[in-house]
Amino acid sequence: MKTIIFNGHAEVGGRTFHHGDELPPGLLPPEVVDQWLDQRKLTEYDSSERRSLFRLFPAFSGCKEQEELTREELTAFALSP
């Protein structure tokens, strides 16, 4: 999955985004995303090292897509039941 991040600061829908912030899925129409990618206001980041926080925590972000934490991540970062 590709993550789309901001190049520089931007305000979208009353929210302020800083350089390097992730664009939440579905916030902008696809044609605007394409235009901003062409204008280099946004960058597609395709790497297994960077994962979408919106997809990792869909209950908090409202994202319809979901990504799971690895067992190592759960051990290191999650509270045990």
HELIX and SHEET records of a PDB file:
HELIX    1   1 PRO A   30  ASP A   38  1                                   9    
HELIX    2   2 LEU A   53  LEU A   56  1                                   4    
HELIX    3   3 PRO A   58  SER A   61  1                                   4    
HELIX    4   4 ARG A   71  PHE A   77  1                                   7    
SHEET    1   A 2 THR A   3  PHE A   6  0                                        
SHEET    2   A 2 LEU A  42  TYR A  45 -1                                        
SHEET    1   B 2 ALA A  10  VAL A  12  0                                        
SHEET    2   B 2 ARG A  15  PHE A  17 -1                                        
END                                                                             
